């Protein structure tokens, strides 16, 4: 059984996204000298702290 690298009280998630979006995330993370994972965690954390609602709609 694998252990979570950051310990108890954490959870690992994985997402699939278009390559163009993933490339952009990688480019932005590299410009900050951090991993894609760390960059995504920072971006999502800032959005959650903002308290803003995200409006979702289906693509046609």
N, CA, C and O of each residue as an XYZ file, in Angstrom:
240
protein
N       0.844     -1.178      0.000
C       0.000      0.000      0.000
C       0.891      1.244      0.000
O       1.796      1.375      0.824
N       0.625      2.131     -0.916
C       1.411      3.362     -1.024
C       0.977      4.362      0.038
O      -0.188      4.397      0.435
N       1.911      5.163      0.486
C       1.576      6.207      1.458
C       1.557      7.553      0.761
O       2.259      7.767     -0.228
N       0.748      8.453      1.288
C       0.667      9.790      0.725
C       1.903     10.572      1.151
O       2.215     10.600      2.342
N       2.622     11.211      0.221
C       3.867     11.892      0.560
C       3.720     13.071      1.520
O       4.694     13.444      2.175
N       2.535     13.664      1.622
C       2.406     14.780      2.560
C       1.697     14.383      3.845
O       1.440     15.235      4.696
N       1.380     13.112      3.998
C       0.906     12.609      5.274
C      -0.593     12.520      5.446
O      -1.371     12.677      4.505
N      -0.971     12.258      6.700
C      -2.379     12.095      7.049
C      -3.143     13.386      6.830
O      -2.576     14.477      6.892
N      -4.431     13.252      6.574
C      -5.275     14.420      6.366
C      -5.132     15.019      4.981
O      -5.525     16.163      4.754
N      -4.576     14.258      4.058
C      -4.423     14.736      2.688
C      -4.962     13.675      1.730
O      -5.173     12.523      2.107
N      -5.175     14.084      0.512
C      -5.690     13.172     -0.502
C      -5.090     13.541     -1.847
O      -4.983     14.720     -2.186
N      -4.704     12.543     -2.603
C      -4.162     12.761     -3.932
C      -5.294     12.674     -4.945
O      -6.114     11.757     -4.894
N      -5.337     13.643     -5.876
C      -6.325     13.601     -6.948
C      -5.605     13.675     -8.284
O      -4.481     14.172     -8.364
N      -6.236     13.193     -9.305
C      -5.691     13.274    -10.655
C      -6.772     13.761    -11.601
O      -7.946     13.430    -11.433
N      -6.381     14.545    -12.593
C      -7.358     15.044    -13.561
C      -6.805     14.896    -14.970
O      -5.594     14.935    -15.191
N      -7.702     14.728    -15.899
C      -7.355     14.727    -17.320
C      -7.819     16.053    -17.897
O      -8.897     16.542    -17.560
N      -7.004     16.631    -18.765
C      -7.357     17.905    -19.391
C      -6.769     17.945    -20.783
O      -5.884     17.154    -21.112
N      -7.256     18.866    -21.607
C      -6.691     19.001    -22.947
C      -5.185     19.308    -22.865
O      -4.735     20.006    -21.956
N      -4.423     18.779    -23.821
C      -2.970     18.964    -23.830
C      -2.588     20.443    -23.854
O      -1.619     20.846    -23.211
N      -3.339     21.243    -24.587
C      -3.033     22.669    -24.667
C      -3.089     23.316    -23.271
O      -2.237     24.134    -22.923
N      -4.092     22.942    -22.489
C      -4.231     23.481    -21.144
C      -3.099     22.979    -20.241
O      -2.530     23.750    -19.467
N      -2.780     21.702    -20.341
C      -1.701     21.128    -19.541
C      -0.363     21.776    -19.886
O       0.450     22.041    -19.001
N      -0.138     22.029    -21.170
C       1.106     22.693    -21.596
C       1.208     24.094    -21.002
O       2.284     24.525    -20.588
N       0.080     24.801    -20.964
C       0.070     26.157    -20.398
C       0.372     26.119    -18.898
O       1.135     26.942    -18.392
N      -0.226     25.168    -18.199
C       0.059     25.024    -16.764
C       1.534     24.714    -16.530
O       2.156     25.253    -15.615
N       2.081     23.843    -17.366
C       3.498     23.495    -17.234
C       4.385     24.721    -17.485
O       5.355     24.947    -16.761
N       4.053     25.498    -18.499
C       4.829     26.696    -18.825
C       4.804     27.697    -17.663
O       5.833     28.266    -17.301
N       3.632     27.900    -17.093
C       3.511     28.837    -15.979
C       4.250     28.330    -14.743
O       4.905     29.108    -14.049
N       4.150     27.043    -14.468
C       4.844     26.470    -13.316
C       6.358     26.585    -13.483
O       7.071     26.945    -12.547
N       6.835     26.275    -14.678
C       8.275     26.362    -14.942
C       8.789     27.789    -14.766
O       9.908     27.994    -14.296
N       7.967     28.780    -15.143
C       8.401     30.168    -15.006
C       8.563     30.567    -13.538
O       9.270     31.524    -13.223
N       7.905     29.828    -12.646
C       7.998     30.090    -11.212
C       8.951     29.105    -10.522
O       9.140     29.147     -9.306
N       9.546     28.217    -11.334
C      10.472     27.192    -10.831
C       9.816     26.263     -9.809
O      10.423     25.885     -8.808
N       8.552     25.904    -10.090
C       7.840     24.955     -9.237
C       7.212     23.873    -10.115
O       7.171     24.002    -11.338
N       6.730     22.819     -9.486
C       6.096     21.725    -10.222
C       4.689     22.126    -10.677
O       4.091     23.065    -10.152
N       4.185     21.394    -11.661
C       2.806     21.624    -12.116
C       1.834     21.396    -10.967
O       0.868     22.140    -10.798
N       2.099     20.366    -10.186
C       1.239     20.038     -9.060
C       1.185     21.183     -8.055
O       0.105     21.571     -7.609
N       2.332     21.717     -7.703
C       2.399     22.832     -6.757
C       1.695     24.061     -7.328
O       0.970     24.748     -6.609
N       1.903     24.339     -8.606
C       1.248     25.484     -9.248
C      -0.277     25.337     -9.172
O      -0.981     26.275     -8.798
N      -0.772     24.156     -9.529
C      -2.224     23.922     -9.490
C      -2.757     24.076     -8.072
O      -3.833     24.638     -7.869
N      -2.008     23.580     -7.091
C      -2.442     23.694     -5.698
C      -2.521     25.160     -5.277
O      -3.450     25.550     -4.571
N      -1.557     25.971     -5.702
C      -1.564     27.400     -5.380
C      -2.763     28.081     -6.029
O      -3.484     28.827     -5.367
N      -2.983     27.829     -7.322
C      -4.083     28.465     -8.057
C      -5.431     28.075     -7.443
O      -6.278     28.937     -7.208
N      -5.627     26.797     -7.188
C      -6.893     26.352     -6.605
C      -7.072     26.895     -5.186
O      -8.181     27.268     -4.804
N      -6.007     26.942     -4.416
C      -6.079     27.487     -3.064
C      -6.485     28.948     -3.059
O      -7.311     29.364     -2.247
N      -5.900     29.739     -3.977
C      -6.245     31.160     -4.080
C      -7.705     31.340     -4.485
O      -8.397     32.214     -3.962
N      -8.166     30.515     -5.415
C      -9.555     30.606     -5.844
C     -10.497     30.241     -4.692
O     -11.499     30.924     -4.480
N     -10.193     29.183     -3.951
C     -11.045     28.797     -2.829
C     -11.065     29.874     -1.747
O     -12.117     30.155     -1.173
N      -9.907     30.479     -1.467
C      -9.844     31.544     -0.463
C     -10.655     32.766     -0.898
O     -11.163     33.498     -0.049
N     -10.781     32.992     -2.190
C     -11.505     34.162     -2.693
C     -13.004     34.063     -2.408
O     -13.691     35.081     -2.327
N     -13.503     32.854     -2.258
C     -14.925     32.659     -2.003
C     -15.810     32.871     -3.214
O     -17.036     32.831     -3.105
N     -15.197     33.097     -4.375
C     -15.971     33.334     -5.594
C     -16.594     32.048     -6.084
O     -16.001     30.974     -5.987
N     -17.800     32.172     -6.613
C     -18.498     31.029     -7.199
C     -18.048     30.842     -8.637
O     -17.762     31.815     -9.336
N     -17.986     29.612     -9.071
C     -17.630     29.288    -10.437
C     -18.887     28.872    -11.172
O     -19.550     27.916    -10.770
N     -19.222     29.566    -12.230
C     -20.411     29.249    -13.014
C     -20.027     28.227    -14.083
O     -19.152     28.471    -14.914
N     -20.688     27.098    -14.043
C     -20.407     26.031    -15.001
C     -21.569     25.892    -15.972
O     -22.730     26.051    -15.594
N     -21.250     25.596    -17.213
C     -22.273     25.337    -18.208
C     -21.780     24.229    -19.119
O     -20.578     24.018    -19.279
N     -22.736     23.524    -19.712
C     -22.387     22.427    -20.607
C     -21.967     22.983    -21.962
O     -22.535     23.955    -22.460
N     -20.945     22.334    -22.550
C     -20.556     22.696    -23.927
C     -21.520     22.001    -24.882
O     -21.951     20.875    -24.633
N     -21.848     22.667    -25.954
C     -22.714     22.065    -26.969
C     -21.892     21.455    -28.071
O     -22.446     20.899    -29.019
